[in-house]
Amino acid sequence: MSSGDTRKLDIEKIGDVTVATFTDKKILDETNIQIIGNQLFGLVDDVGSKKILLDFSNVEYLSSAALGKLITMDKKVKGAEGKLRLCTIRPEIYEVFAITKLNKLFSMHENRDKALEGF
């Protein structure tokens, strides 16, 4: 599953936190969103990660279907009694979270360092 172009997330461990950085600038395509969803869910289901930080520093566009995956991911993480945080979200993407009131659902942070504090 981690062959070149199907890998949509760069995964690294910082202490006990799994940091997943999106590699695509645009998360719009249904197939890609499916792959991203599977890779995110795998962090909880297969890897057993409890603390997950999603880094949006590369992301310029995000579709509403991608938001759906994030909501499912949030439920999955909470179901596993874990924590999910988001960081480095561009203002124009944050706006989408704000309009949909998802900024209230997710723990969102300005940058990676702030997000890792007290995780």
C-alpha positions in Angstrom: 0.0 0.0 0.0 2.9 2.4 0.4 4.0 2.4 -3.2 4.9 5.9 -4.6 1.7 7.4 -5.9 -0.9 5.7 -3.7 0.7 7.0 -0.5 -1.2 10.1 0.4 0.2 10.6 3.9 3.7 10.9 5.3 3.6 9.2 8.7 6.0 9.9 11.5 6.1 9.3 15.2 6.9 12.1 17.6 7.0 10.6 21.0 3.7 8.7 21.3 1.9 10.9 18.7 1.4 9.7 15.2 1.8 12.7 12.8 0.2 12.3 9.4 1.1 15.0 6.9 -1.0 15.1 3.7 1.2 14.9 0.6 -1.4 16.2 -1.9 -2.0 20.0 -2.4 -5.6 19.3 -3.6 -7.8 16.7 -1.9 -10.6 16.7 -4.3 -10.6 13.5 -6.2 -13.0 10.8 -4.9 -10.5 8.0 -5.4 -7.8 9.9 -3.6 -10.1 10.7 -0.8 -11.0 7.0 -0.5 -7.3 6.1 -0.3 -6.6 8.9 2.3 -9.6 7.7 4.3 -8.3 4.1 4.3 -4.8 5.2 5.3 -6.2 7.4 8.1 -8.5 4.7 9.4 -5.6 2.2 9.2 -3.7 4.3 11.8 -6.4 3.6 14.3 -7.6 0.1 13.2 -4.3 -1.5 12.2 -1.5 0.5 13.9 -3.5 1.2 17.0 -2.5 4.8 17.2 -4.3 6.7 20.0 -2.9 10.2 19.5 -3.0 11.4 15.9 -2.1 14.8 14.5 -3.1 15.6 11.0 -0.8 18.2 9.4 -2.4 20.2 6.6 0.7 22.3 5.7 0.7 21.1 2.1 -3.1 21.2 1.5 -4.4 24.1 -0.6 -7.9 22.6 -1.5 -10.1 20.3 0.4 -13.5 18.9 -0.9 -16.5 18.4 1.2 -16.1 14.6 0.7 -12.7 14.9 2.4 -14.4 16.6 5.3 -16.7 13.6 5.6 -13.6 11.3 6.0 -12.3 13.6 8.7 -15.5 13.4 10.6 -15.5 9.6 10.3 -11.9 9.6 11.4 -12.8 11.7 14.5 -15.5 9.2 15.4 -13.0 6.3 15.0 -10.4 7.9 17.1 -12.9 8.8 19.9 -14.3 5.3 19.7 -10.7 4.0 20.4 -10.5 6.5 23.3 -7.8 8.4 21.4 -7.3 12.0 20.5 -7.2 13.7 17.1 -5.8 17.1 16.4 -5.4 19.1 13.2 -2.7 21.7 12.5 -1.3 24.1 9.9 -4.6 24.8 8.1 -4.6 27.6 5.6 -7.1 30.4 6.2 -9.2 29.5 3.1 -9.5 25.9 4.2 -10.2 26.9 7.8 -13.1 28.9 6.4 -14.7 25.7 5.2 -14.3 24.2 8.6 -15.9 27.4 10.2 -18.8 27.5 7.7 -19.6 23.9 8.4 -19.1 24.4 12.2 -16.4 21.6 12.1 -14.0 24.0 13.7 -16.0 23.2 16.9 -15.7 19.5 16.4 -12.0 19.3 15.8 -9.1 20.4 18.0 -7.4 22.8 15.5 -3.9 24.3 16.1 -1.9 27.0 14.4 1.2 24.8 13.9 2.7 21.5 14.7 4.5 22.6 17.9 1.3 24.1 19.4 -0.6 21.0 18.4 1.9 18.7 20.1 1.8 20.7 23.4 0.0 18.7 26.1 -1.3 16.1 23.6 
